[in-house]
Amino acid sequence: MEGSRKSRVILEEHGIPNASEYTNYQPQQDWNLHNFKKEFKIQVIRESEDERELEFDLIGYPVGFANAFRRVLLSEVPTMAIEKVYIVNNTSLIQDEVLAHRLGLVPLQADPRLFEYPSSTIKNEDEVSDQDTLRYELKVSCTWNPQAPKDSRRTNDMYRNSNVYSKDIKWVPIGRQAELYPRGAEQLGVLEDDILICKMRPGQEIHVFMHAVKGIGKDHAKFSPVATASYRLLPDIQLVKPVRGEMADRLKSCFSIGVIEVIETKPGDPESREAKVKNPRYDSCSRNVFQHEDLKGYVRLSRVRNHIIFTIESVGTLPPSVLFVEATKILKGKCKMFLEELENIEK
């Protein structure tokens, strides 16, 4: 039991009794890099078909490092986003500032690894570089539809261009970009075509130019390449005593779907129904089972200390697997810089 306590985060009804041991966790005295490499494993569990969501396990890995990866993914892996908006004409109901903000949040397909960070010097609109800037144009005007059915009151029938979508944003090459990126808008256009930017009525028009640059989420959330990056410890559910009959059904309802299954050992005999742990991985650890007095003593809940479930949901510009590799490179660079600083102090 003592060994299990050290390798588990115990979940009881009113708290976590070994929380201080977990938060102040110290590695073993004989820790070394060789043993870490031997114990450390990465297992890919699930990847969505559109390559935007990835779930994998970090086994034998310190939680602090997992949190470091999460923070780097959120705020330090770069991406491209619209930074400057030059408004030629805007007669819609949306104010210029709000329109610029909405345009800045439209995700782009451009691979940030192909571009440099923008220069710190202030540039005019005509002094941008094809190495660090992408230019886009949005020009839409709303008019009446002369061919609309007489009895129709639908805006899509009565007006033309009443809804302004992200697909209306067009890429405008700068310098040699047309030669460098022959696929054009397919490679550097907007990521999603159906993002609604605003609604207009006849006589209203929007005409703007936009400049997109490379940045990081630490400066603004629009530069973050992930919708979310999260991790959690692997849940561990143990049934210390058999749970049968009506209690088995109640136990199943206390956990997330698929965590507990009820098996009927003797067909036709309700009392032979027994609860078994099927897949504790997707348990939310809500501890609802402790609301039932008669079920408390049947279940032991905990989390595995060195087994981390990591989930990355990419915005879509780069696959989650690529983003994790980029985060690893950034964290490696931070460690290298830290070691260099320590060497300079010693000198």
Rosetta silent file (secondary structure, phi, psi, omega in degrees, C-alpha in Angstrom):
SEQUENCE: MEGSRKSRVILEEHGIPNASEYTNYQPQQDWNLHNFKKEFKIQVIRESEDERELEFDLIGYPVGFANAFRRVLLSEVPTMAIEKVYIVNNTSLIQDEVLAHRLGLVPLQADPRLFEYPSSTIKNEDEVSDQDTLRYELKVSCTWNPQAPKDSRRTNDMYRNSNVYSKDIKWVPIGRQAELYPRGAEQLGVLEDDILICKMRPGQEIHVFMHAVKGIGKDHAKFSPVATASYRLLPDIQLVKPVRGEMADRLKSCFSIGVIEVIETKPGDPESREAKVKNPRYDSCSRNVFQHEDLKGYVRLSRVRNHIIFTIESVGTLPPSVLFVEATKILKGKCKMFLEELENIEK
SCORE:     score description
SCORE:     0.000 S_00000001
   1 L     0.000  -36.104 -179.500    0.000    0.000    0.000 S_00000001
   2 H   -65.990  -41.259  178.102    2.873    2.360    0.767 S_00000001
   3 H   -65.448  -38.784  177.519    4.415    1.796   -2.665 S_00000001
   4 H   -64.305  -36.725  179.916    1.050    2.341   -4.301 S_00000001
   5 H   -64.566  -38.048 -178.544    0.637    5.571   -2.344 S_00000001
   6 H   -70.884  -31.744 -177.722    3.947    6.887   -3.638 S_00000001
   7 H   -94.412   -0.585 -177.712    3.103    6.118   -7.277 S_00000001
   8 E  -128.051  150.907  169.186   -0.498    7.337   -7.058 S_00000001
   9 E   -98.841  108.905 -172.306   -2.314   10.571   -6.293 S_00000001
  10 E   -77.068  130.526  176.970   -5.061    9.365   -3.925 S_00000001
  11 E  -109.032  112.240  176.273   -8.559   10.800   -4.465 S_00000001
  12 E  -109.037  177.845 -173.346  -10.765   10.648   -1.390 S_00000001
  13 L   -61.230  -41.443 -173.814  -14.209   12.071   -0.774 S_00000001
  14 L  -119.146   32.280  176.558  -13.072   15.341    0.782 S_00000001
  15 E   149.391 -171.788  179.126   -9.597   15.900   -0.583 S_00000001
  16 L  -120.400  103.216 -172.195   -6.257   14.469   -1.646 S_00000001
  17 L   -64.012  -29.847 -178.693   -4.407   13.143    1.417 S_00000001
  18 L  -108.010   33.100 -179.225   -0.989   12.944   -0.258 S_00000001
  19 H   -63.228  -39.759 -178.667   -1.227   16.237   -2.145 S_00000001
  20 H   -66.306  -36.651  177.135    1.852   17.673   -0.393 S_00000001
  21 H   -64.477  -34.371 -177.707    3.893   14.607   -1.324 S_00000001
  22 H   -74.932  -46.387 -177.471    2.842   15.056   -4.923 S_00000001
  23 H   -70.759  -30.345  178.595    3.471   18.803   -5.215 S_00000001
  24 L  -100.856   30.064 -174.552    6.811   18.545   -3.399 S_00000001
  25 L   -60.481  131.624  177.090    7.809   15.424   -5.294 S_00000001
  26 L  -114.673  137.534  178.554   11.530   14.729   -5.318 S_00000001
  27 L   -65.959  162.719  179.210   13.174   12.352   -7.808 S_00000001
  28 L   -63.139  152.375 -176.968   14.843    9.212   -6.601 S_00000001
  29 L   -63.631  -30.584 -178.109   18.353    9.555   -5.214 S_00000001
  30 L   -95.413   23.787 -179.551   19.775    7.273   -7.893 S_00000001
  31 L   -64.617  137.936  173.417   18.141    9.186  -10.762 S_00000001
  32 L  -152.456  164.860 -175.055   20.227    9.407  -13.903 S_00000001
  33 H   -64.052  -33.725 -179.769   19.674   10.084  -17.570 S_00000001
  34 H   -63.199  -45.524  179.036   20.168    6.441  -18.524 S_00000001
  35 H   -66.454  -35.967  178.923   17.340    5.265  -16.255 S_00000001
  36 H   -63.457  -45.571  178.554   15.120    8.096  -17.459 S_00000001
  37 H   -61.878  -34.055 -177.992   15.618    7.096  -21.113 S_00000001
  38 H   -71.013  -36.716 -176.815   14.875    3.495  -20.191 S_00000001
  39 H   -88.981  -27.454 -173.433   11.594    4.322  -18.434 S_00000001
  40 L   -72.506  132.319  178.155   10.398    7.179  -20.631 S_00000001
  41 E  -140.215  148.991  171.837    7.863    6.296  -23.336 S_00000001
  42 E  -122.368  124.200  179.460    5.615    8.173  -25.743 S_00000001
  43 E  -123.525  118.929  176.954    2.501    6.386  -26.990 S_00000001
  44 E   -79.287  122.235 -175.622    0.241    7.977  -29.591 S_00000001
  45 E   -96.349  -45.344 -174.130   -3.344    7.102  -28.664 S_00000001
  46 E  -154.597  139.459  173.473   -5.507    8.966  -31.129 S_00000001
  47 E  -137.274  128.944 -177.286   -5.197   11.383  -34.049 S_00000001
  48 L   -68.154  158.325 -177.221   -8.194   12.873  -35.821 S_00000001
  49 L   -64.646  -32.328  179.238   -8.657   12.338  -39.542 S_00000001
  50 L   -85.122    6.060  177.257   -8.220   16.043  -40.292 S_00000001
  51 L    57.169   40.731  177.746   -4.933   16.030  -38.321 S_00000001
  52 L  -114.146  -13.120 -179.528   -6.080   18.756  -35.964 S_00000001
  53 E  -133.633  133.677 -178.253   -6.291   16.816  -32.709 S_00000001
  54 E  -135.508  133.321  176.207   -3.702   14.524  -31.185 S_00000001
  55 E  -124.474  126.574 -179.580   -3.788   12.555  -27.942 S_00000001
  56 E  -145.308  163.321 -177.437   -0.692   10.809  -26.665 S_00000001
  57 E  -109.070  137.344  171.440    0.768    9.489  -23.405 S_00000001
  58 E  -109.351  108.256 -175.220    3.971   10.582  -21.700 S_00000001
  59 E  -105.702  132.263 -177.202    5.005    7.694  -19.447 S_00000001
  60 L    72.901   34.601 -172.309    7.735    8.104  -16.845 S_00000001
  61 L  -123.019  135.050  179.085    7.747   11.857  -17.377 S_00000001
  62 L   -66.113  140.075 -178.340    7.776   14.652  -14.758 S_00000001
  63 H   -63.775  -33.827  179.684    4.582   16.693  -14.650 S_00000001
  64 H   -60.258  -37.639  178.091    6.557   19.936  -14.542 S_00000001
  65 H   -68.231  -38.638  178.295    8.034   19.230  -17.969 S_00000001
  66 H   -61.219  -40.594  177.900    4.570   18.484  -19.382 S_00000001
  67 H   -66.993  -34.118  176.698    3.370   21.862  -18.133 S_00000001
  68 H   -62.914  -42.689  176.972    6.407   23.494  -19.743 S_00000001
  69 H   -63.003  -41.044  179.126    5.408   21.980  -23.097 S_00000001
  70 H   -60.672  -44.603 -178.589    1.851   23.175  -22.625 S_00000001
  71 H   -67.496  -38.606  178.142    2.945   26.741  -21.948 S_00000001
  72 H   -65.385  -41.899  178.920    5.352   26.757  -24.898 S_00000001
  73 H   -61.492  -40.104 -177.218    2.640   25.461  -27.221 S_00000001
  74 H   -73.030  -37.447 -166.204    0.214   28.149  -26.098 S_00000001
  75 H  -126.624   -5.510 -174.898    2.490   31.155  -26.089 S_00000001
  76 L  -130.821  -11.156  172.729    5.834   30.607  -27.819 S_00000001
  77 L   -79.601  122.814 -171.708    5.366   28.469  -30.939 S_00000001
  78 L   -77.355  160.678  172.950    5.003   31.081  -33.718 S_00000001
  79 E  -154.346  174.571 -179.728    2.329   31.417  -36.367 S_00000001
  80 E  -102.653  138.024  177.829    1.172   33.976  -38.944 S_00000001
  81 E  -153.341  156.959 -179.997   -1.701   36.384  -38.278 S_00000001
  82 E   -69.902  124.061 -175.843   -2.994   39.709  -39.565 S_00000001
  83 E  -109.103  -39.509 -178.231   -1.287   42.488  -37.621 S_00000001
  84 E  -122.778  137.018  179.725   -2.028   45.712  -39.542 S_00000001
  85 E  -124.515  120.776  178.845   -5.264   46.693  -41.277 S_00000001
  86 E  -104.497  109.247 -173.983   -5.346   49.636  -43.696 S_00000001
  87 E   -91.261  115.006  176.040   -8.980   50.718  -44.159 S_00000001
  88 E   -83.674  -45.099  179.574   -9.727   52.342  -47.510 S_00000001
  89 E  -154.641  134.004  176.867  -13.493   52.385  -47.035 S_00000001
  90 E  -147.364   98.860  178.571  -15.820   50.987  -44.390 S_00000001
  91 L  -108.328   14.350  176.224  -19.466   52.030  -44.504 S_00000001
  92 L   -76.963  176.935 -179.229  -20.753   48.931  -42.695 S_00000001
  93 L   -79.248  -11.937 -179.621  -22.220   49.048  -39.195 S_00000001
  94 L   -84.051  130.402  179.369  -19.062   47.548  -37.685 S_00000001
  95 L   -65.690  156.836 -177.361  -16.582   50.096  -36.349 S_00000001
  96 H   -57.444  -42.428 -177.409  -13.101   50.184  -37.843 S_00000001
  97 H   -65.705  -41.547 -179.933  -11.472   48.925  -34.621 S_00000001
  98 H   -67.975  -40.490  178.213  -13.866   45.993  -34.268 S_00000001
  99 H   -61.848  -44.332  179.196  -13.459   45.077  -37.934 S_00000001
 100 H   -62.912  -39.084  178.931   -9.663   45.114  -37.608 S_00000001
 101 H   -64.849  -42.861  179.931   -9.874   42.927  -34.501 S_00000001
 102 H   -65.046  -39.834  179.248  -12.114   40.376  -36.234 S_00000001
 103 H   -66.192  -35.296 -179.796   -9.806   40.235  -39.247 S_00000001
 104 H   -65.850  -25.735 -178.031   -6.808   39.670  -36.997 S_00000001
 105 L   -88.789   -2.725  178.089   -8.440   36.556  -35.521 S_00000001
 106 L   -73.932  119.263 -178.372   -9.018   34.888  -38.920 S_00000001
 107 L   -70.364  144.575 -177.799   -6.581   31.915  -39.059 S_00000001
 108 E  -112.311  156.109  179.169   -4.237   31.716  -42.065 S_00000001
 109 L   -82.603  -13.773 -171.890   -2.782   28.727  -43.898 S_00000001
 110 L   -58.948  130.822  177.640    0.699   30.244  -44.137 S_00000001
 111 L   -77.163  116.330 -176.866    3.447   28.084  -42.631 S_00000001
 112 H   -64.558  -19.897 -179.337    5.346   30.335  -40.163 S_00000001
 113 H   -69.925  -13.492 -179.568    8.563   28.342  -40.724 S_00000001
 114 H   -89.712   -4.005 -173.212    8.797   29.888  -44.201 S_00000001
 115 L  -128.155  160.258  177.035    8.976   33.464  -42.903 S_00000001
 116 L   -95.884  161.998  172.014   11.134   35.656  -40.713 S_00000001
 117 L   -68.944  146.975 -178.882   10.024   37.735  -37.759 S_00000001
 118 L   -65.846  150.425  178.987    9.190   41.328  -38.767 S_00000001
 119 L   -66.829  149.217 -179.623   11.861   43.947  -38.380 S_00000001
 120 L   -72.449  -18.185  179.317   11.680   46.138  -35.289 S_00000001
 121 L   -73.322  142.949 -179.506   11.866   49.282  -37.433 S_00000001
 122 L   -72.882  130.158 -178.257    8.550   50.890  -38.251 S_00000001
 123 L  -116.243  146.885  172.012    7.597   50.371  -41.876 S_00000001
 124 L   -80.408  173.053 -177.071    5.145   52.151  -44.102 S_00000001
 125 L   -60.707  -33.775 -175.632    2.614   50.231  -46.142 S_00000001
 126 L   -92.026    4.980 -176.034    4.849   50.292  -49.230 S_00000001
 127 L  -115.702   31.840 -179.495    8.058   49.283  -47.399 S_00000001
 128 L   -88.955  159.799 -177.948    7.229   45.698  -46.476 S_00000001
 129 L  -108.045  145.777  177.744    9.432   42.697  -47.266 S_00000001
 130 L   -76.158   -3.677  178.673    8.387   39.514  -49.027 S_00000001
 131 L   -91.507  -18.400 -175.470   10.409   37.573  -46.423 S_00000001
 132 L  -135.401    4.110 -174.964    8.383   38.608  -43.369 S_00000001
 133 L  -139.505  139.864  171.323    5.014   39.982  -44.546 S_00000001
 134 E  -116.235  138.059 -178.993    1.927   38.704  -46.342 S_00000001
 135 E  -111.070  138.286  178.383   -0.562   41.122  -47.886 S_00000001
 136 E  -132.085  158.539  178.922   -4.289   40.500  -48.209 S_00000001
 137 E  -134.411  139.141  174.949   -7.204   42.485  -49.597 S_00000001
 138 E  -127.719  114.217 -179.633  -10.893   42.489  -48.716 S_00000001
 139 E  -136.463  106.084 -177.189  -13.196   44.381  -51.075 S_00000001
 140 E  -138.619  135.214  175.255  -16.923   43.659  -50.855 S_00000001
 141 E  -130.070  140.628 -178.205  -19.955   45.834  -51.586 S_00000001
 142 L   -96.260  134.553  179.813  -23.581   44.928  -50.961 S_00000001
 143 E  -136.605  166.518  173.743  -26.221   45.558  -53.653 S_00000001
 144 E   -72.417  149.371  176.450  -29.825   44.706  -54.405 S_00000001
 145 L   -97.511  106.844 -176.918  -30.468   41.528  -56.346 S_00000001
 146 L   -67.168  -17.444 -178.076  -32.552   42.473  -59.415 S_00000001
 147 L  -100.918   16.116 -178.782  -33.389   38.807  -60.046 S_00000001
 148 L   -69.773  142.516  175.316  -34.750   38.120  -56.551 S_00000001
 149 L   -59.453  141.023 -174.535  -38.153   36.361  -56.344 S_00000001
 150 L   -64.570  -34.419 -176.064  -40.921   38.881  -55.709 S_00000001
 151 L   -93.602    6.733 -177.529  -42.415   37.011  -52.759 S_00000001
 152 L   -91.083  139.623  176.090  -39.088   36.225  -51.068 S_00000001
 153 L  -120.828   14.442  177.704  -37.962   38.022  -47.920 S_00000001
 154 L   -77.706  135.258 -177.315  -34.762   36.048  -47.394 S_00000001
 155 H   -61.772  -34.120  179.722  -31.689   38.254  -47.221 S_00000001
 156 H   -67.068  -25.640  177.148  -29.732   35.869  -49.437 S_00000001
 157 H   -85.954  -38.298 -174.870  -32.385   36.316  -52.132 S_00000001
 158 H   -77.323  -33.153 -173.915  -32.930   40.054  -51.759 S_00000001
 159 E  -122.203  158.852  171.169  -29.278   41.159  -51.512 S_00000001
 160 E  -110.377  132.925 -179.680  -25.932   40.314  -53.027 S_00000001
 161 L    61.593   37.889  177.841  -22.916   40.028  -50.730 S_00000001
 162 L   -73.980  -25.579  176.388  -24.990   40.712  -47.632 S_00000001
 163 E  -110.715  127.143  178.487  -22.715   38.375  -45.660 S_00000001
 164 E   -99.617  117.891 -177.393  -18.972   38.962  -45.711 S_00000001
 165 E  -109.758  166.858  179.518  -17.046   35.731  -45.177 S_00000001
 166 H   -63.473  -24.590  178.257  -13.381   34.927  -44.736 S_00000001
 167 H   -64.081  -17.705  178.788  -13.343   33.493  -48.277 S_00000001
 168 H   -78.322   -8.744  176.916  -13.625   37.083  -49.528 S_00000001
 169 E   -80.894  121.777 -175.860  -10.110   37.792  -48.213 S_00000001
 170 E  -112.602  139.557  178.174   -7.698   37.503  -51.144 S_00000001
 171 E   -79.044  133.998  178.520   -3.939   37.094  -51.026 S_00000001
 172 E  -117.867  112.492 -176.257   -1.938   39.805  -52.813 S_00000001
 173 L   -62.032  146.326  174.928    1.680   38.793  -53.611 S_00000001
 174 L  -117.521  133.561  176.221    4.551   41.024  -52.488 S_00000001
 175 L    58.778 -121.872 -176.492    7.872   41.096  -54.334 S_00000001
 176 L   -98.336   17.668 -176.844    8.855   37.596  -55.452 S_00000001
 177 H   -63.731  -32.519  178.343    6.183   35.782  -53.454 S_00000001
 178 H   -62.772  -32.103  178.051    4.309   34.726  -56.601 S_00000001
 179 H   -81.972  -39.332 -176.978    7.458   32.847  -57.689 S_00000001
 180 H   -70.981  -31.623 -176.745    8.374   31.522  -54.238 S_00000001
 181 L  -125.360   79.376 -174.563    4.889   30.194  -53.500 S_00000001
 182 L   -64.382  -23.498  179.281    3.438   28.919  -56.806 S_00000001
 183 L   -76.054   -9.792  172.014    0.393   27.384  -55.105 S_00000001
 184 L    58.763 -127.009 -175.252   -0.668   30.891  -54.151 S_00000001
 185 H   -61.918  -27.673  177.805   -3.879   31.197  -52.131 S_00000001
 186 H   -63.540  -28.604 -177.907   -3.966   27.430  -51.608 S_00000001
 187 H   -99.792  -29.045 -172.775   -0.742   27.753  -49.594 S_00000001
 188 H  -123.923    4.679 -178.749   -1.086   31.240  -48.103 S_00000001
 189 L   -77.757 -165.650  178.753   -4.825   31.964  -48.044 S_00000001
 190 E   -75.884  154.551 -175.880   -7.251   31.804  -45.141 S_00000001
 191 L   -77.456  -41.148  179.658   -7.671   28.506  -43.331 S_00000001
 192 L  -122.378  137.854 -176.459  -11.480   28.439  -43.254 S_00000001
 193 L   -89.549  -18.232 -170.229  -13.756   29.942  -45.905 S_00000001
 194 L  -105.528   24.226  176.745  -17.001   30.161  -43.932 S_00000001
 195 L   -80.471  119.421 -178.767  -16.021   32.467  -41.048 S_00000001
 196 E   -76.770  122.034 -179.737  -18.600   35.274  -40.915 S_00000001
 197 E   -92.930  -46.913  177.092  -16.886   38.648  -40.609 S_00000001
 198 E  -165.379  172.373  175.587  -19.897   40.969  -40.810 S_00000001
 199 E  -118.185  144.912 -178.339  -23.297   41.564  -42.412 S_00000001
 200 L  -133.601  167.725  175.985  -24.130   44.425  -44.766 S_00000001
 201 L  -128.017  162.754 -175.677  -27.073   45.982  -46.578 S_00000001
 202 L   -50.541  133.604 -178.897  -27.295   47.641  -50.033 S_00000001
 203 L    98.758  -13.729  179.412  -25.069   50.692  -50.289 S_00000001
 204 L   -94.634  149.014 -174.986  -22.554   49.498  -47.696 S_00000001
 205 E  -147.739  148.330  172.789  -18.986   48.571  -48.621 S_00000001
 206 E  -129.009  125.752  176.178  -15.781   47.287  -47.053 S_00000001
 207 E  -139.300  109.853 -177.910  -12.406   47.782  -48.711 S_00000001
 208 E  -138.615  153.415  168.884   -9.290   47.077  -46.650 S_00000001
 209 E  -112.082  145.474 -176.334   -5.695   45.934  -47.086 S_00000001
 210 E  -132.810  146.173  174.445   -4.072   43.749  -44.448 S_00000001
 211 E  -118.296  125.799  177.415   -0.531   42.778  -43.512 S_00000001
 212 E  -106.158  138.012 -178.852    0.145   39.463  -41.773 S_00000001
 213 E  -132.462  172.677  179.436    3.380   38.857  -39.867 S_00000001
 214 E   -88.717  134.449 -179.331    4.967   36.151  -37.752 S_00000001
 215 E  -156.449 -179.653 -178.732    4.371   36.320  -34.003 S_00000001
 216 L  -125.561  156.975 -177.577    3.843   34.334  -30.806 S_00000001
 217 L   -63.681  -19.909  177.050    0.897   33.911  -28.458 S_00000001
 218 L   -63.129  -30.836  179.027    2.784   35.694  -25.682 S_00000001
 219 L   -83.409  -40.509  178.745    2.258   38.924  -27.653 S_00000001
 220 L  -161.180  142.951 -176.717   -1.351   38.253  -28.700 S_00000001
 221 H   -61.737  -23.206 -178.924   -3.688   35.247  -28.600 S_00000001
 222 H   -66.129  -19.617  178.956   -4.247   35.471  -32.374 S_00000001
 223 H   -88.313   -3.446 -178.959   -0.685   34.157  -32.855 S_00000001
 224 L   -72.630  127.972 -176.133   -1.326   31.005  -30.795 S_00000001
 225 L   -82.422   -5.366 -177.189   -1.175   27.931  -33.090 S_00000001
 226 E  -119.398  145.189  171.200   -3.387   25.756  -30.864 S_00000001
 227 E   -71.997  -38.564  173.645   -7.028   25.950  -29.896 S_00000001
 228 E  -162.955  153.042  172.794   -5.994   24.283  -26.655 S_00000001
 229 E  -138.210  121.808 -174.042   -3.179   22.203  -25.199 S_00000001
 230 E  -143.032  163.471  176.608   -3.869   20.305  -21.991 S_00000001
 231 E  -146.411  158.627  176.723   -2.693   17.374  -19.927 S_00000001
 232 E  -154.927  157.587  177.821   -3.984   15.229  -17.072 S_00000001
 233 E   -79.594  147.227 -179.220   -2.821   12.264  -15.052 S_00000001
 234 E   -65.679  122.459  177.289   -4.078    8.818  -15.986 S_00000001
 235 E   -68.455  148.746  176.897   -7.034    7.853  -13.727 S_00000001
 236 E  -131.826  121.156 -177.781   -6.835    4.559  -11.849 S_00000001
 237 E  -120.263  124.423  179.733  -10.041    2.901  -10.582 S_00000001
 238 E  -124.438  130.046  174.751   -9.930   -0.214   -8.423 S_00000001
 239 E   -93.836  108.728 -175.735  -12.932   -2.185   -7.181 S_00000001
 240 L   -77.646  -19.975  177.247  -11.852   -3.554   -3.804 S_00000001
 241 L  -140.088  152.347  179.195  -15.006   -5.681   -3.476 S_00000001
 242 L   -62.020  139.127  178.203  -17.428   -7.176   -6.039 S_00000001
 243 L  -118.607  116.368 -173.397  -20.328   -4.887   -6.980 S_00000001
 244 E  -128.157  165.785  174.606  -23.403   -6.777   -8.184 S_00000001
 245 L    66.555 -140.031 -178.026  -27.061   -6.308   -9.007 S_00000001
 246 H   -62.889  -31.273  178.996  -28.677   -2.881   -8.735 S_00000001
 247 H   -64.954  -32.623  179.213  -25.528   -1.466   -7.139 S_00000001
 248 H   -64.373  -40.829  178.691  -23.571   -2.315  -10.299 S_00000001
 249 H   -66.650  -39.787  178.202  -25.901   -0.158  -12.420 S_00000001
 250 H   -67.439  -37.594  177.817  -25.625    2.750   -9.990 S_00000001
 251 H   -63.306  -41.202  179.085  -21.854    2.427   -9.941 S_00000001
 252 H   -61.110  -39.395 -178.403  -21.780    2.577  -13.735 S_00000001
 253 H   -71.584  -15.150 -179.095  -23.836    5.796  -13.738 S_00000001
 254 L   -79.065  -14.482 -175.294  -21.349    7.455  -11.357 S_00000001
 255 L  -116.915  168.647  178.046  -18.570    7.448  -13.977 S_00000001
 256 L   -63.537  160.035 -177.700  -18.109    8.734  -17.501 S_00000001
 257 L   -62.051  131.550  176.763  -19.463    6.671  -20.381 S_00000001
 258 L    91.487   -5.915 -178.110  -17.321    3.630  -21.142 S_00000001
 259 L   -79.667  -46.373 -179.706  -15.412    3.614  -17.853 S_00000001
 260 E  -114.972  136.508  173.682  -17.486    0.936  -16.075 S_00000001
 261 E  -120.500  151.235  179.332  -19.252   -1.979  -17.738 S_00000001
 262 E  -110.996  120.338 -177.740  -21.795   -4.350  -16.250 S_00000001
 263 E  -106.703  133.949  178.043  -21.353   -8.014  -17.157 S_00000001
 264 E   -98.100  104.389 -175.851  -24.088  -10.594  -16.722 S_00000001
 265 L   -73.139  -32.673  177.703  -22.360  -13.822  -15.701 S_00000001
 266 L  -121.822  108.776 -178.197  -25.588  -15.875  -15.660 S_00000001
 267 L   -55.624  132.874  179.013  -28.078  -14.993  -18.427 S_00000001
 268 L    88.240   -8.270 -179.494  -31.509  -14.177  -17.052 S_00000001
 269 L  -107.692  103.746 -178.343  -30.321  -13.681  -13.482 S_00000001
 270 H   -58.297  -33.199 -177.452  -30.338   -9.939  -12.561 S_00000001
 271 H   -72.554  -13.026  178.874  -28.331  -10.573   -9.407 S_00000001
 272 H   -84.634   -3.563  178.781  -25.481  -12.022  -11.473 S_00000001
 273 E   -69.524  124.716 -176.429  -24.819   -8.632  -13.049 S_00000001
 274 E  -129.123  138.769 -179.556  -21.394   -7.494  -11.876 S_00000001
 275 E   -83.377  137.217  176.878  -19.539   -4.217  -12.453 S_00000001
 276 E  -132.231  148.539  176.309  -16.069   -4.276  -13.996 S_00000001
 277 E   -79.100  116.755 -177.445  -13.608   -1.494  -14.781 S_00000001
 278 L   -92.341  -55.788 -177.983  -13.510   -1.301  -18.588 S_00000001
 279 L  -150.546   93.843 -177.906  -11.466    1.802  -19.419 S_00000001
 280 H   -71.435   -7.976 -173.243  -10.523    4.212  -16.604 S_00000001
 281 H   -57.249  -40.581 -173.468   -8.685    6.451  -19.071 S_00000001
 282 H   -99.584   20.730  174.343  -11.641    8.700  -19.854 S_00000001
 283 L   -74.091  138.233 -178.978  -12.940    9.095  -16.324 S_00000001
 284 L   -84.493   -3.566 -178.903  -13.416   12.731  -15.344 S_00000001
 285 L    57.566   41.314  179.806  -12.551   11.992  -11.678 S_00000001
 286 L   -75.747  -18.324 -179.576  -15.736   13.693  -10.526 S_00000001
 287 L    61.777   30.211  177.963  -15.905   11.406   -7.466 S_00000001
 288 H   -64.327  -22.509 -178.017  -19.687   11.126   -7.811 S_00000001
 289 H   -62.807  -25.447 -178.418  -19.474    7.626   -6.391 S_00000001
 290 H   -74.402   -6.652  175.137  -18.868    9.114   -2.928 S_00000001
 291 H   -77.188  -15.795 -179.991  -22.417   10.485   -2.940 S_00000001
 292 L  -102.005  113.580 -176.403  -23.666    6.913   -2.442 S_00000001
 293 L   -60.489  -36.848 -176.014  -23.037    5.737    1.111 S_00000001
 294 L   -80.289   -8.476 -179.383  -23.302    2.065    0.214 S_00000001
 295 L  -104.227  -11.150 -174.810  -20.769    2.355   -2.658 S_00000001
 296 H   -56.544  -44.343 -174.341  -18.011    4.269   -0.882 S_00000001
 297 H   -79.631   -0.650 -177.202  -16.229    1.230    0.446 S_00000001
 298 H   -96.110  -15.136 -171.020  -16.228   -0.600   -2.866 S_00000001
 299 E  -125.804  140.135  171.961  -14.085    1.802   -4.915 S_00000001
 300 E  -122.011  119.260 -176.599  -10.579    3.198   -4.599 S_00000001
 301 E  -106.383  140.183  177.016   -9.840    6.204   -6.840 S_00000001
 302 E  -161.580  176.943  174.982   -6.409    7.566   -7.691 S_00000001
 303 E  -131.166  142.230 -178.841   -4.275    8.927  -10.506 S_00000001
 304 E   -76.037  123.936 -170.998   -0.991    7.538  -11.790 S_00000001
 305 E   -65.071  -39.786 -172.957    1.719   10.033  -10.885 S_00000001
 306 E  -110.506   26.182  176.955    4.096    9.481  -13.834 S_00000001
 307 E  -124.322  107.365 -172.364    1.587    8.715  -16.597 S_00000001
 308 E  -109.203  130.835  173.578    0.445   11.894  -18.384 S_00000001
 309 E   -97.483  114.264 -175.521   -2.311   12.121  -20.994 S_00000001
 310 E  -109.974  133.055 -179.120   -1.442   15.035  -23.286 S_00000001
 311 E  -126.800  131.094  177.403   -3.930   16.508  -25.775 S_00000001
 312 E  -124.075  125.833  174.194   -3.187   19.062  -28.505 S_00000001
 313 E  -114.540  107.632 -177.393   -5.897   20.688  -30.623 S_00000001
 314 E   -79.538  149.608  172.736   -4.327   22.611  -33.484 S_00000001
 315 L   -63.593  -32.892  177.471   -5.964   25.607  -35.125 S_00000001
 316 L   130.427  -13.713  179.621   -5.162   23.852  -38.406 S_00000001
 317 L   -65.106  -47.541  177.770   -2.149   25.650  -39.834 S_00000001
 318 L  -125.868  146.693  177.119    0.250   22.913  -38.691 S_00000001
 319 L   -63.653  153.264 -179.988   -0.551   19.364  -37.468 S_00000001
 320 H   -57.807  -36.191  179.715   -0.324   18.799  -33.684 S_00000001
 321 H   -62.822  -39.159  178.100    2.628   16.432  -34.128 S_00000001
 322 H   -68.695  -39.591  179.781    4.616   19.177  -35.884 S_00000001
 323 H   -63.045  -38.885  179.835    3.653   21.712  -33.217 S_00000001
 324 H   -66.550  -38.552  176.806    4.916   19.407  -30.457 S_00000001
 325 H   -64.242  -41.666  178.162    8.249   19.001  -32.267 S_00000001
 326 H   -64.140  -39.162  176.999    8.517   22.799  -32.626 S_00000001
 327 H   -63.661  -37.872  177.652    7.748   23.195  -28.918 S_00000001
 328 H   -62.727  -41.125  179.020   10.510   20.685  -28.131 S_00000001
 329 H   -63.374  -41.543 -179.189   12.983   22.726  -30.181 S_00000001
 330 H   -66.387  -44.284  179.734   12.021   25.920  -28.353 S_00000001
 331 H   -65.514  -36.344  177.075   12.313   24.294  -24.916 S_00000001
 332 H   -64.110  -41.260  177.053   15.659   22.798  -25.912 S_00000001
 333 H   -63.716  -36.882  177.427   16.873   26.256  -26.932 S_00000001
 334 H   -64.352  -42.322  179.366   15.786   27.659  -23.566 S_00000001
 335 H   -64.135  -41.492  179.688   17.736   24.959  -21.732 S_00000001
 336 H   -63.325  -42.680  178.796   20.808   25.630  -23.851 S_00000001
 337 H   -64.427  -38.374  179.193   20.597   29.351  -23.177 S_00000001
 338 H   -64.501  -42.422  178.315   20.214   28.697  -19.436 S_00000001
 339 H   -64.328  -37.707  177.642   23.333   26.501  -19.375 S_00000001
 340 H   -64.778  -38.394  178.241   25.283   29.184  -21.230 S_00000001
 341 H   -65.282  -39.552  177.612   24.209   31.761  -18.658 S_00000001
 342 H   -64.217  -38.454  177.362   25.394   29.487  -15.845 S_00000001
 343 H   -64.696  -38.598  179.596   28.763   29.075  -17.560 S_00000001
 344 H   -66.481  -36.083  178.721   29.100   32.848  -17.880 S_00000001
 345 H   -64.448  -43.541 -179.711   28.377   33.275  -14.162 S_00000001
 346 H   -64.008  -37.138  179.188   31.102   30.770  -13.264 S_00000001
 347 L   -69.415    0.000    0.000   33.579   32.553  -15.508 S_00000001
